[in-house]
Amino acid sequence: MFRLSRKTLFAIEAVLDIAYHAGPAPVQSREITRRQEIPRRYLEQVLQNLVRAGVLTGVRGPRGGYRLARERRRITLADIVQVILDTEARDDPSDALDGSSLGVKVVRPLWREISDECMQQLSGITIQDLCDRARDAGIESEDADRLDYTI
């Protein structure tokens, strides 16, 4: 039924990686590529789309990278999925005005309802929730290695 696209999966994993492994320095895309095994060509494109949408902030320079633009608890999966849906330039057949009566009056409205319900569910899941799940699953964060307590 509903399929998760590679871009959507990469976007969610990248934002989660940035949140989970964040330290005082921005997270570099090569670190995300190494940890998540996301092809670099997909990753850079996805990260730039997330920056433009205000989910991430890009930091330029040799020690640059990416940070969350908002707190973990204020970024939902719906925010991330919507960025990818907006950037994928394919026609949604459920928006077409032509077709059979059954398609236009029954199937397409039902599909829109299902999509809306799915986005509503995704709106209730935050990046903080996923970070908690990662911690509960025993996944170690690299942020502890990067913390610097010098004054």
Secondary structure as the mmCIF struct_conf table of DSSP 4:
data_model
#
loop_
_struct_conf.conf_type_id
_struct_conf.id
_struct_conf.beg_label_comp_id
_struct_conf.beg_label_asym_id
_struct_conf.beg_label_seq_id
_struct_conf.end_label_comp_id
_struct_conf.end_label_asym_id
_struct_conf.end_label_seq_id
HELX_RH_AL_P HELX_RH_AL_P1 ARG A 6 TYR A 20
TURN_TY1_P TURN_TY1_P1 HIS A 21 HIS A 21
BEND BEND1 PRO A 24 ALA A 25
HELX_LH_PP_P HELX_LH_PP_P1 PRO A 26 PRO A 26
STRN STRN1 VAL A 27 VAL A 27
HELX_LH_PP_P HELX_LH_PP_P2 GLN A 28 GLN A 28
HELX_RH_AL_P HELX_RH_AL_P2 SER A 29 GLN A 36
HELX_RH_AL_P HELX_RH_AL_P3 ARG A 40 ARG A 52
TURN_TY1_P TURN_TY1_P2 ALA A 53 GLY A 54
BEND BEND2 VAL A 55 VAL A 55
STRN STRN2 LEU A 56 VAL A 59
BEND BEND3 GLY A 61 GLY A 61
TURN_TY1_P TURN_TY1_P3 PRO A 62 ARG A 63
STRN STRN3 GLY A 65 LEU A 68
BEND BEND4 ALA A 69 ARG A 70
HELX_RH_3T_P HELX_RH_3T_P1 ARG A 72 ARG A 74
STRN STRN4 THR A 76 THR A 76
HELX_RH_AL_P HELX_RH_AL_P4 LEU A 77 THR A 87
HELX_RH_3T_P HELX_RH_3T_P2 PRO A 93 ASP A 95
BEND BEND5 LEU A 97 LEU A 97
BEND BEND6 GLY A 99 GLY A 99
HELX_RH_AL_P HELX_RH_AL_P5 SER A 101 LEU A 102
HELX_RH_PI_P HELX_RH_PI_P1 GLY A 103 VAL A 107
HELX_RH_AL_P HELX_RH_AL_P6 ARG A 108 SER A 123
TURN_TY1_P TURN_TY1_P4 GLY A 124 GLY A 124
STRN STRN5 THR A 126 THR A 126
HELX_RH_AL_P HELX_RH_AL_P7 ILE A 127 ASP A 136
TURN_TY1_P TURN_TY1_P5 ALA A 137 GLY A 138
HELX_LH_PP_P HELX_LH_PP_P3 ILE A 139 SER A 141
TURN_TY1_P TURN_TY1_P6 GLU A 142 GLU A 142
HELX_RH_AL_P HELX_RH_AL_P8 ASP A 143 ARG A 146
#
